[in-house]
Amino acid sequence: MNIILLGPPGAGKGTQAKVLAQRLNFPHISTGDLLRQNVSAGTELGKKAKDFMNKGMLVPDELVNQMLVERFKVPGCENGFILDGYPRNLSQAKALDAILKDRRTGIGLVVYLDASDSVIIQRISGRLVCSACGESFHITNMPPKIPMVCDKCKGKLYQRSDDTADTVKQRLAVYKNEVSSLIDYYQSGGILNRVSADGEAEEVLNTIVKMVQDLRRQKTAAG
């Protein structure tokens, strides 16, 4: 079963995708990680992407699509995967469908992590990031053992300049405008499921896992 996790910034997509992938034994495919890996490895696609990134431009969908095609060829994706960070718009969703159709498969489940604005603002505006290893913490939800020091590598923690409450509100407004057509697309296909992401991470994870298990049973019963 191929699964997509959608949701606004701060809803917990990345965290849920990683843990869900471990629980289901599926590969977790993040387009952000995919870009960084290609750039770091100096692949042809990575070199092209780096040119755009160095100019402060968005990496074109065509390049990201090609990276996904190559990633899907890696052993381990045959039985399913969890996609995080893609698609971001209707054009990417249709491109993904075409890519998967060539592989004689498709998306079986889309989970939209529905978090309220107040929860998202609280989560993001209190977020701390390690300057050395990139590990994330939170001032109140998940504070480091030593103030402003990373538990993992002892690096210095900092707050991103775009993680202020006002900036988060602006990002949410942009996201909601962009994602509306994407939600309609997957909803019309009968594969979109909304899950409240306001609760504890474990509670949200268990809800998603049960959803996957129920869908598997339905497909098995249908033959």
TIGUDO-280292 format. One line per field, with one value per atom (N, C-alpha, C): residue number from 1; atom name; x, y, z. Coordinates in Angstrom, 3 decimals. Layout:
num	c(NUM|...)
atome	c(CA|...)
u	c(X|...)
v	c(Y|...)
w	c(Z|...)
# end
This chain:
num	c(1|1|1|2|2|2|3|3|3|4|4|4|5|5|5|6|6|6|7|7|7|8|8|8|9|9|9|10|10|10|11|11|11|12|12|12|13|13|13|14|14|14|15|15|15|16|16|16|17|17|17|18|18|18|19|19|19|20|20|20|21|21|21|22|22|22|23|23|23|24|24|24|25|25|25|26|26|26|27|27|27|28|28|28|29|29|29|30|30|30|31|31|31|32|32|32|33|33|33|34|34|34|35|35|35|36|36|36|37|37|37|38|38|38|39|39|39|40|40|40|41|41|41|42|42|42|43|43|43|44|44|44|45|45|45|46|46|46|47|47|47|48|48|48|49|49|49|50|50|50|51|51|51|52|52|52|53|53|53|54|54|54|55|55|55|56|56|56|57|57|57|58|58|58|59|59|59|60|60|60|61|61|61|62|62|62|63|63|63|64|64|64|65|65|65|66|66|66|67|67|67|68|68|68|69|69|69|70|70|70|71|71|71|72|72|72|73|73|73|74|74|74|75|75|75|76|76|76|77|77|77|78|78|78|79|79|79|80|80|80|81|81|81|82|82|82|83|83|83|84|84|84|85|85|85|86|86|86|87|87|87|88|88|88|89|89|89|90|90|90|91|91|91|92|92|92|93|93|93|94|94|94|95|95|95|96|96|96|97|97|97|98|98|98|99|99|99|100|100|100|101|101|101|102|102|102|103|103|103|104|104|104|105|105|105|106|106|106|107|107|107|108|108|108|109|109|109|110|110|110|111|111|111|112|112|112|113|113|113|114|114|114|115|115|115|116|116|116|117|117|117|118|118|118|119|119|119|120|120|120|121|121|121|122|122|122|123|123|123|124|124|124|125|125|125|126|126|126|127|127|127|128|128|128|129|129|129|130|130|130|131|131|131|132|132|132|133|133|133|134|134|134|135|135|135|136|136|136|137|137|137|138|138|138|139|139|139|140|140|140|141|141|141|142|142|142|143|143|143|144|144|144|145|145|145|146|146|146|147|147|147|148|148|148|149|149|149|150|150|150|151|151|151|152|152|152|153|153|153|154|154|154|155|155|155|156|156|156|157|157|157|158|158|158|159|159|159|160|160|160|161|161|161|162|162|162|163|163|163|164|164|164|165|165|165|166|166|166|167|167|167|168|168|168|169|169|169|170|170|170|171|171|171|172|172|172|173|173|173|174|174|174|175|175|175|176|176|176|177|177|177|178|178|178|179|179|179|180|180|180|181|181|181|182|182|182|183|183|183|184|184|184|185|185|185|186|186|186|187|187|187|188|188|188|189|189|189|190|190|190|191|191|191|192|192|192|193|193|193|194|194|194|195|195|195|196|196|196|197|197|197|198|198|198|199|199|199|200|200|200|201|201|201|202|202|202|203|203|203|204|204|204|205|205|205|206|206|206|207|207|207|208|208|208|209|209|209|210|210|210|211|211|211|212|212|212|213|213|213|214|214|214|215|215|215|216|216|216|217|217|217|218|218|218|219|219|219|220|220|220|221|221|221|222|222|222|223|223|223)
atome	c(N|CA|C|N|CA|C|N|CA|C|N|CA|C|N|CA|C|N|CA|C|N|CA|C|N|CA|C|N|CA|C|N|CA|C|N|CA|C|N|CA|C|N|CA|C|N|CA|C|N|CA|C|N|CA|C|N|CA|C|N|CA|C|N|CA|C|N|CA|C|N|CA|C|N|CA|C|N|CA|C|N|CA|C|N|CA|C|N|CA|C|N|CA|C|N|CA|C|N|CA|C|N|CA|C|N|CA|C|N|CA|C|N|CA|C|N|CA|C|N|CA|C|N|CA|C|N|CA|C|N|CA|C|N|CA|C|N|CA|C|N|CA|C|N|CA|C|N|CA|C|N|CA|C|N|CA|C|N|CA|C|N|CA|C|N|CA|C|N|CA|C|N|CA|C|N|CA|C|N|CA|C|N|CA|C|N|CA|C|N|CA|C|N|CA|C|N|CA|C|N|CA|C|N|CA|C|N|CA|C|N|CA|C|N|CA|C|N|CA|C|N|CA|C|N|CA|C|N|CA|C|N|CA|C|N|CA|C|N|CA|C|N|CA|C|N|CA|C|N|CA|C|N|CA|C|N|CA|C|N|CA|C|N|CA|C|N|CA|C|N|CA|C|N|CA|C|N|CA|C|N|CA|C|N|CA|C|N|CA|C|N|CA|C|N|CA|C|N|CA|C|N|CA|C|N|CA|C|N|CA|C|N|CA|C|N|CA|C|N|CA|C|N|CA|C|N|CA|C|N|CA|C|N|CA|C|N|CA|C|N|CA|C|N|CA|C|N|CA|C|N|CA|C|N|CA|C|N|CA|C|N|CA|C|N|CA|C|N|CA|C|N|CA|C|N|CA|C|N|CA|C|N|CA|C|N|CA|C|N|CA|C|N|CA|C|N|CA|C|N|CA|C|N|CA|C|N|CA|C|N|CA|C|N|CA|C|N|CA|C|N|CA|C|N|CA|C|N|CA|C|N|CA|C|N|CA|C|N|CA|C|N|CA|C|N|CA|C|N|CA|C|N|CA|C|N|CA|C|N|CA|C|N|CA|C|N|CA|C|N|CA|C|N|CA|C|N|CA|C|N|CA|C|N|CA|C|N|CA|C|N|CA|C|N|CA|C|N|CA|C|N|CA|C|N|CA|C|N|CA|C|N|CA|C|N|CA|C|N|CA|C|N|CA|C|N|CA|C|N|CA|C|N|CA|C|N|CA|C|N|CA|C|N|CA|C|N|CA|C|N|CA|C|N|CA|C|N|CA|C|N|CA|C|N|CA|C|N|CA|C|N|CA|C|N|CA|C|N|CA|C|N|CA|C|N|CA|C|N|CA|C|N|CA|C|N|CA|C|N|CA|C|N|CA|C|N|CA|C|N|CA|C|N|CA|C|N|CA|C|N|CA|C|N|CA|C|N|CA|C|N|CA|C|N|CA|C|N|CA|C|N|CA|C|N|CA|C|N|CA|C|N|CA|C|N|CA|C|N|CA|C|N|CA|C|N|CA|C|N|CA|C|N|CA|C|N|CA|C|N|CA|C|N|CA|C|N|CA|C|N|CA|C|N|CA|C|N|CA|C|N|CA|C|N|CA|C|N|CA|C|N|CA|C|N|CA|C|N|CA|C|N|CA|C|N|CA|C|N|CA|C|N|CA|C|N|CA|C|N|CA|C|N|CA|C|N|CA|C|N|CA|C|N|CA|C|N|CA|C|N|CA|C|N|CA|C|N|CA|C|N|CA|C|N|CA|C|N|CA|C)
u	c(0.835|0.000|0.873|0.622|1.358|0.553|1.217|0.531|1.147|0.295|0.744|0.292|1.192|0.830|0.814|-0.322|-0.472|-0.777|-0.574|-0.905|-0.110|-0.606|0.075|1.396|2.259|3.503|3.166|3.881|3.627|2.632|2.039|1.060|1.744|3.037|3.769|3.960|3.887|4.022|5.333|6.432|7.740|7.890|7.486|7.582|6.714|5.465|4.545|5.006|5.514|5.961|7.100|8.059|9.207|8.783|7.943|7.525|6.579|5.686|4.752|5.499|6.553|7.359|7.997|8.471|9.060|8.001|6.824|5.744|5.247|5.162|4.643|5.743|6.999|8.152|8.100|7.760|7.730|8.836|9.400|10.359|9.658|10.323|9.819|10.529|9.767|10.355|9.966|10.948|10.752|11.430|10.698|11.298|12.388|12.264|13.321|14.611|14.509|15.681|16.227|15.314|15.711|16.545|16.133|16.883|18.278|18.313|19.601|20.535|19.996|20.812|21.397|20.581|21.063|22.121|21.899|22.883|24.181|24.065|25.239|26.035|25.317|25.979|26.516|26.122|26.596|26.053|24.808|24.199|23.892|23.620|23.292|22.054|21.057|19.847|20.166|21.062|21.460|22.180|23.043|23.780|22.818|21.824|20.836|20.020|19.635|18.848|19.655|20.935|21.796|21.906|21.916|21.980|20.799|19.610|18.411|18.461|18.892|18.938|19.936|21.079|22.099|21.607|20.637|20.071|18.860|18.553|17.411|16.083|16.115|14.908|14.398|13.098|12.529|13.009|13.245|13.634|12.399|12.481|11.315|10.714|9.406|8.715|9.326|9.736|10.272|11.481|12.343|13.528|13.154|12.230|11.788|11.112|10.318|9.654|10.667|11.737|12.775|13.477|13.689|14.302|13.409|12.098|11.154|11.183|11.240|11.307|12.515|13.656|14.875|14.752|14.129|13.977|13.065|12.017|11.091|11.737|12.852|13.564|14.395|14.663|15.480|14.684|15.281|14.573|13.986|12.776|12.115|10.808|10.601|9.371|8.257|8.572|7.611|6.307|6.395|5.205|4.524|5.124|4.516|5.544|5.129|6.000|5.145|5.789|5.111|5.768|4.981|5.492|5.164|6.187|6.056|6.652|5.840|6.333|6.027|5.332|4.987|3.775|2.793|2.725|2.306|2.668|2.308|1.193|0.914|-0.133|-0.744|-1.792|-2.528|-1.669|-0.813|0.054|0.987|1.562|2.449|1.682|0.442|-0.378|-0.637|-0.939|-1.205|0.067|1.192|2.475|2.817|2.542|2.798|1.932|0.671|-0.214|0.339|0.869|1.422|2.664|3.511|4.725|4.357|3.395|3.000|2.246|1.504|0.793|1.785|2.917|3.961|4.529|4.436|4.917|3.789|2.628|1.455|1.013|1.025|0.562|-0.079|-0.441|-1.069|-1.077|-1.722|-1.829|-3.053|-2.848|-3.948|-4.614|-3.854|-4.390|-3.693|-4.488|-3.962|-4.481|-3.563|-3.937|-3.647|-4.685|-4.502|-4.482|-3.329|-3.182|-3.763|-4.923|-5.693|-5.436|-4.572|-4.246|-4.812|-5.305|-5.861|-4.738|-5.085|-4.084|-3.387|-4.157|-3.566|-2.519|-2.784|-1.836|-0.575|-0.764|0.377|1.270|0.649|1.429|2.219|1.580|2.278|3.457|3.259|4.313|5.498|5.208|6.287|7.005|6.246|6.882|7.761|7.605|8.447|9.509|9.636|10.564|12.018|12.895|14.338|15.042|16.085|16.814|18.297|18.933|20.366|21.150|22.072|22.881|23.893|24.163|25.168|24.568|23.552|23.020|21.599|20.914|19.573|18.457|18.784|17.771|16.822|15.527|14.525|14.090|13.822|13.310|12.198|11.586|10.550|10.692|10.496|10.683|9.864|8.594|7.732|7.375|7.109|6.662|7.779|8.984|10.106|11.405|11.558|12.739|14.014|15.153|16.426|16.755|17.585|17.957|18.715|19.587|20.320|19.803|19.370|18.812|19.702|19.082|19.713|20.926|20.990|22.061|21.431|21.859|21.304|21.620|20.595|20.791|21.630|21.511|22.130|23.623|24.001|25.406|26.050|25.272|25.749|25.959|25.385|25.474|24.556|24.720|23.929|22.565|21.523|20.170|19.827|18.988|18.556|17.117|16.485|15.144|15.221|14.618|14.648|13.935|14.450|13.890|12.461|12.094|10.749|9.778|10.180|9.311|8.606|8.368|7.615|6.118|5.289|3.845|3.281|3.702|3.183|3.558|4.809|5.259|4.525|4.295|3.574|2.158|1.495|0.145|0.137|1.142|1.241|1.474|2.354|2.639|1.398|0.608|-0.616|-1.625|-1.736|-2.666|-2.279|-0.980|-0.483|-0.733|-0.451|-0.619|-2.078|-2.988|-4.404|-4.895|-4.392|-4.781|-4.264|-3.029|-2.413|-2.983|-3.336|-3.695|-5.165|-5.990|-7.433|-7.759|-7.131|-7.402|-6.865|-5.778|-5.184|-6.110|-6.690|-7.642|-8.857|-9.379|-10.537|-10.212|-8.999|-8.572|-8.589|-7.972|-7.904|-9.237|-10.005|-11.315|-12.248|-12.167|-13.013|-12.622|-11.358|-10.896|-11.227|-11.808|-12.239|-11.123|-9.942|-8.815|-8.293|-8.980|-8.536|-9.201|-8.393|-8.905|-8.300|-9.139|-8.658|-8.442|-7.337|-7.023|-6.663|-7.289|-6.952|-5.528|-4.713|-3.310|-3.064|-4.131|-3.991|-3.520|-3.745|-3.413|-1.953|-1.664|-0.314|0.102|1.404|1.916|1.570|1.661|1.374|-0.093|-0.947|-2.385|-2.690|-2.063|-2.252|-1.735|-0.559|0.033|-0.887|-1.422|-2.290|-3.544|-4.053|-5.226|-4.905|-3.733|-3.333|-3.096|-2.418|-2.135|-3.443|-4.406|-5.699|-6.391|-6.266|-6.849|-6.255|-4.929|-4.246|-4.679|-4.742|-5.137|-6.561|-7.469|-8.865|-8.964|-8.190|-8.215|-7.679|-6.630|-6.082|-7.123|-7.834|-8.863|-9.984|-10.362|-11.414|-10.982|-9.727|-9.231|-9.127|-8.712|-8.605|-9.975|-10.971|-12.335|-12.931|-12.528|-13.061|-12.398|-11.317|-10.615|-9.594)
v	c(-1.197|0.000|1.251|2.125|3.384|4.478|5.190|6.148|7.537|8.565|9.954|10.604|11.333|12.131|13.602|14.238|15.662|16.392|17.686|18.483|19.768|20.764|22.064|21.959|22.954|22.958|22.926|22.076|21.970|20.895|20.232|19.174|17.875|17.760|16.558|15.527|15.950|14.995|14.208|14.927|14.274|13.267|13.675|12.789|11.557|11.763|10.637|9.712|10.286|9.468|8.543|9.067|8.258|7.096|7.395|6.353|5.360|5.873|5.011|4.058|4.564|3.728|2.575|2.867|1.817|0.813|1.305|0.443|-0.492|0.024|-0.770|-1.452|-1.118|-1.641|-1.224|0.046|0.645|1.691|1.932|3.035|4.387|5.313|6.672|7.532|8.119|8.930|10.389|11.188|12.624|13.327|14.169|14.845|15.818|16.362|17.230|16.448|15.265|14.397|13.954|13.670|13.195|14.253|15.501|16.600|16.717|16.693|16.819|15.659|14.450|13.273|13.365|13.800|13.915|14.997|16.118|17.211|16.769|16.128|15.675|14.623|13.726|12.653|13.133|14.332|14.877|14.163|13.637|12.991|14.048|13.596|14.546|15.363|14.676|15.385|16.354|15.925|16.772|18.026|17.876|19.033|20.053|19.544|20.433|21.150|20.389|20.978|22.038|21.776|22.707|24.040|24.003|25.243|26.150|25.545|26.323|26.806|25.935|26.268|27.392|27.369|28.408|29.777|29.753|31.006|31.450|30.672|31.004|30.679|29.766|29.392|28.034|27.811|26.509|25.480|24.274|23.197|22.812|22.799|22.487|21.119|21.013|19.745|18.603|18.913|17.861|17.174|17.961|17.389|16.531|17.032|16.270|14.983|15.062|13.876|12.828|13.283|12.350|11.697|12.468|11.905|10.829|11.072|10.082|8.811|8.972|7.810|6.954|7.588|6.854|6.223|6.937|6.396|5.166|5.190|4.068|2.799|2.965|1.814|1.080|1.763|1.159|0.033|-1.158|-2.273|-1.873|-2.323|-2.000|-1.268|-0.698|0.062|-0.802|-2.070|-2.920|-3.121|-3.232|-3.533|-2.289|-1.133|0.099|1.083|2.337|3.396|4.472|5.333|6.478|7.737|8.556|9.762|10.982|11.774|12.928|14.162|15.209|16.443|16.557|15.590|15.571|14.667|15.036|16.248|17.473|18.648|19.907|20.631|20.195|20.845|19.830|20.250|19.349|18.842|19.704|19.307|18.166|18.283|17.234|15.944|16.063|14.876|14.092|14.813|14.145|13.531|14.221|13.680|12.400|12.408|11.222|10.056|10.323|9.261|8.631|9.477|8.979|8.124|8.570|7.818|6.440|6.425|5.163|4.253|4.856|4.060|3.283|3.916|3.234|2.052|2.124|1.030|0.073|0.276|-0.572|-0.590|0.578|0.729|2.094|2.469|3.773|4.096|5.198|5.599|4.921|4.259|3.556|4.352|5.263|6.026|7.378|8.421|9.764|10.188|10.498|10.929|12.421|13.179|14.613|14.874|15.319|15.634|17.023|17.043|18.278|18.883|19.863|20.519|21.936|22.371|23.721|24.758|25.954|27.021|27.318|27.353|27.700|26.680|25.389|24.326|24.442|24.685|24.805|25.983|27.118|28.308|28.039|27.353|27.030|26.095|25.117|24.146|24.790|25.538|26.083|27.244|28.120|29.289|28.909|27.675|27.222|26.233|26.034|25.027|25.493|24.558|24.810|23.780|24.225|23.343|23.372|22.192|22.128|22.643|23.558|24.138|23.147|22.073|21.091|19.887|19.257|18.014|18.134|19.253|19.458|18.860|18.241|17.652|18.746|18.385|19.370|19.169|20.290|20.281|21.317|21.437|22.444|23.019|24.311|25.011|24.386|24.023|23.449|21.988|21.619|20.252|19.218|19.588|18.652|19.415|19.969|20.792|19.956|20.529|19.803|19.677|18.690|18.474|19.686|20.264|21.477|22.596|23.723|24.807|25.186|25.176|25.594|24.740|23.501|22.572|21.266|20.778|19.567|18.330|17.533|16.287|15.293|15.359|14.350|14.584|15.831|16.082|17.223|17.821|18.949|20.231|20.258|21.466|22.557|23.760|24.898|24.910|25.118|25.197|26.646|26.802|28.145|28.083|29.232|29.330|29.971|29.320|29.857|31.199|32.084|33.437|33.445|32.397|32.351|31.535|31.226|30.466|31.354|32.602|33.499|33.311|33.708|33.523|34.216|35.440|36.176|35.488|35.018|34.345|33.032|32.314|31.038|31.266|32.317|32.635|32.862|33.564|33.828|32.532|31.674|30.397|29.511|29.541|28.733|29.211|30.520|31.074|30.653|30.699|30.282|28.794|27.991|26.539|26.170|26.764|26.433|26.763|27.849|28.237|27.231|26.757|25.837|24.425|23.998|22.595|22.296|23.309|23.076|22.205|22.491|21.692|20.273|20.118|18.808|17.947|18.558|17.845|17.406|18.308|17.976|16.811|16.814|15.783|14.400|14.292|12.981|12.597|13.609|13.327|12.763|13.319|12.831|11.416|11.048|9.691|8.700|9.190|8.316|7.754|8.391|7.838|8.802|9.945|10.916|10.651|10.622|10.468|11.556|12.242|13.283|12.717|13.113|12.686|13.935|14.117|15.257|15.096|16.124|16.083|16.981|17.365|18.241|17.485|16.155|15.365|14.960|14.040|13.529|12.725|12.736|12.068|10.585|9.901|8.461|8.182|9.051|8.908|9.067|10.049|10.274|9.088|8.574|7.425|6.212|5.923|4.762|4.867|6.085|6.299|5.973|6.411|6.152|4.654|4.008|2.566|1.776|2.112|1.425|1.634|2.837|3.148|2.257|2.092|1.240|-0.211|-0.680|-2.069|-2.333|-1.396|-1.548|-1.600|-0.757|-0.731|-2.035|-2.572|-3.850|-4.966|-4.979|-6.011|-5.904|-4.667|-4.458|-4.999|-4.747|-5.206|-6.718|-7.306|-8.765|-9.408|-8.807|-9.328|-9.228|-8.154|-7.938|-8.861|-9.526|-10.449|-9.764)
w	c(0.000|0.000|0.000|-0.957|-1.048|-0.344|0.574|1.436|1.294|1.274|1.267|2.569|3.214|4.374|3.982|4.173|3.894|5.192|5.184|6.358|6.371|7.076|7.147|7.907|7.759|8.541|10.026|10.769|12.195|12.575|11.564|11.856|12.266|11.964|12.374|11.289|10.028|8.916|8.973|9.123|9.106|10.231|11.427|12.592|12.411|12.009|11.830|10.706|9.626|8.493|8.890|9.662|10.082|10.967|11.968|12.912|12.242|11.390|10.672|9.744|9.106|8.211|8.984|10.194|11.034|11.470|11.824|12.302|11.193|9.978|8.859|8.048|8.365|7.625|6.150|5.939|4.606|4.523|3.350|3.224|3.352|4.040|4.179|3.150|2.239|1.175|1.379|1.744|1.920|0.750|0.047|-1.106|-0.674|0.547|1.065|1.244|1.852|2.029|0.682|-0.235|-1.567|-2.290|-2.175|-2.782|-2.170|-0.842|-0.138|-0.479|-0.567|-0.879|-2.284|-3.247|-4.616|-4.757|-4.065|-4.102|-3.444|-2.277|-1.531|-2.305|-2.996|-3.740|-5.090|-5.499|-6.767|-7.992|-7.874|-9.034|-10.097|-11.309|-12.377|-12.004|-11.422|-11.005|-9.868|-8.972|-7.851|-8.311|-9.323|-9.856|-10.476|-11.196|-11.814|-10.739|-9.702|-8.616|-7.876|-7.681|-6.947|-7.666|-8.990|-9.766|-9.438|-9.345|-9.017|-7.567|-6.669|-5.248|-4.976|-5.687|-5.510|-5.970|-6.878|-7.381|-6.562|-5.498|-4.655|-5.308|-6.288|-7.019|-6.563|-6.748|-6.436|-7.457|-6.994|-7.905|-8.715|-10.037|-10.886|-10.577|-10.756|-10.514|-11.330|-12.556|-13.432|-12.808|-12.163|-11.527|-10.322|-9.509|-8.339|-8.793|-9.860|-10.390|-10.825|-11.475|-11.925|-10.737|-9.668|-8.457|-7.851|-7.882|-7.361|-8.197|-9.510|-10.401|-10.051|-9.846|-9.494|-8.107|-7.170|-5.810|-5.805|-6.607|-6.649|-7.212|-7.928|-8.489|-7.438|-6.317|-5.252|-4.595|-4.410|-3.771|-2.422|-2.160|-0.894|-1.086|-2.280|-2.539|-3.142|-3.403|-4.118|-3.354|-2.037|-1.236|-0.682|-0.909|-0.445|0.078|0.193|0.718|1.357|2.119|2.729|2.197|1.518|0.866|1.711|1.995|2.881|2.197|2.067|1.449|-0.032|-0.563|-1.990|-2.154|-2.975|-3.794|-2.977|-3.492|-2.850|-3.605|-4.825|-5.606|-6.575|-7.275|-8.161|-9.308|-9.836|-10.944|-10.516|-9.318|-8.820|-8.557|-8.074|-7.807|-9.089|-10.157|-11.435|-12.011|-11.813|-12.277|-11.512|-10.200|-9.372|-9.830|-10.134|-10.628|-11.902|-12.793|-14.054|-13.805|-12.878|-12.546|-11.993|-11.078|-10.449|-11.416|-12.346|-13.347|-14.203|-14.527|-15.293|-14.517|-13.184|-12.332|-11.965|-12.592|-12.381|-10.922|-10.330|-8.958|-8.813|-7.593|-7.369|-5.887|-5.539|-4.136|-3.529|-2.389|-1.745|-0.640|-0.036|1.088|1.194|1.379|1.642|3.003|3.910|5.262|5.394|5.692|5.909|7.410|7.922|9.338|9.587|10.181|10.339|11.717|11.779|13.055|13.068|14.210|14.321|14.296|13.851|13.718|15.042|16.136|17.433|17.865|17.594|17.951|17.096|15.807|14.888|15.283|15.574|15.953|17.233|18.202|19.450|19.200|18.330|18.045|17.327|16.277|15.455|16.142|16.801|17.424|18.610|19.106|20.213|19.781|18.471|17.956|18.053|18.430|18.496|17.613|16.922|16.003|16.343|16.259|16.532|15.325|15.570|14.490|13.943|14.693|14.257|13.545|14.161|13.579|13.038|13.314|12.781|13.625|14.754|15.635|16.132|16.258|16.676|18.119|18.788|20.160|20.250|21.421|21.620|23.020|23.103|24.375|25.500|25.207|26.248|25.997|24.731|24.432|24.533|24.143|24.172|24.417|25.627|25.916|26.031|25.675|25.841|27.329|27.668|29.067|29.622|28.772|29.141|28.239|28.795|27.978|26.794|25.594|24.341|23.945|24.473|24.102|23.612|22.463|21.861|22.702|23.002|23.753|22.962|21.641|20.780|20.567|20.226|19.861|20.645|21.568|22.381|21.574|20.372|19.553|20.103|19.587|20.049|19.359|20.145|19.592|19.241|18.237|17.841|17.338|17.255|16.707|15.333|14.346|12.988|12.936|12.111|12.023|11.471|10.716|10.141|11.004|12.239|13.140|14.165|13.804|14.683|14.422|15.385|15.271|14.017|13.738|12.577|11.265|11.186|9.967|9.773|10.855|10.781|10.259|10.715|10.239|8.733|8.241|6.805|6.033|6.556|5.895|5.849|6.922|6.967|5.918|5.765|4.784|3.372|3.073|1.755|1.544|2.572|2.456|2.187|2.940|2.783|1.378|0.827|-0.525|-1.552|-1.339|-2.291|-2.190|-0.989|-0.774|-1.061|-1.177|-1.342|-2.552|-3.702|-4.905|-4.761|-4.008|-3.779|-2.917|-1.895|-1.036|-1.843|-2.679|-3.517|-4.455|-4.991|-5.941|-5.295|-4.134|-3.475|-2.828|-2.427|-1.858|-2.921|-4.119|-5.213|-5.615|-5.342|-5.649|-4.546|-3.445|-2.364|-1.506|-1.542|-0.777|0.301|0.469|1.477|2.816|3.866|5.227|6.102|6.870|7.765|9.159|9.770|11.132|11.932|13.085|13.927|14.434|14.215|14.638|15.844|16.534|17.695|18.939|18.961|20.138|20.204|21.142|21.300|20.075|19.764|18.566|18.543|19.691|19.760|19.449|19.929|19.680|18.190|17.566|16.127|15.340|15.724|15.042|15.117|16.290|16.463|15.593|15.447|14.595|13.138|12.683|11.295|11.068|12.018|11.893|11.816|12.665|12.636|11.294|10.752|9.454|8.362|8.398|7.422|7.582|8.829|9.098|8.630|8.891|8.460|6.948|6.283|4.811|4.243|4.864|4.426|4.570|5.697|5.918|4.883|4.572|3.572|2.213|1.855|0.542|0.514|1.642|1.724|1.601|2.287|2.247|0.852|0.146|-1.217|-2.230|-1.797|-2.695|-3.542)
# end
